[in-house]
Amino acid sequence: LILEVKNKLEREYPMLPLGSYGRDDDEMILWFLKDRKFHIEETISKLTKAI
């Protein structure tokens, strides 16, 4: 699931920063996935607002 979110963020939001607390931060993506009950679209929506 983390890889799927990362790929989607890379394709749809390439302007988001990379690195710690960026669109490729595995730990942050996992935290948002858990927070959104592993719903990918909701996770991406929240991540793009947070980043």
SULBEL-V205939 format. One record per helix or strand of 2 or more residues. SS is the DSSP state (helix for helix, strand for strand). FROM is the first residue (numbers start at 0). LEN is the number of residues. If there is no record, write none. Layout:
BEGIN
ss: {SS;SS}
from: {FROM;FROM}
len: {LEN;LEN}
END
This chain:
BEGIN
ss: {helix;helix;helix}
from: {1;25;39}
len: {11;10;11}
END
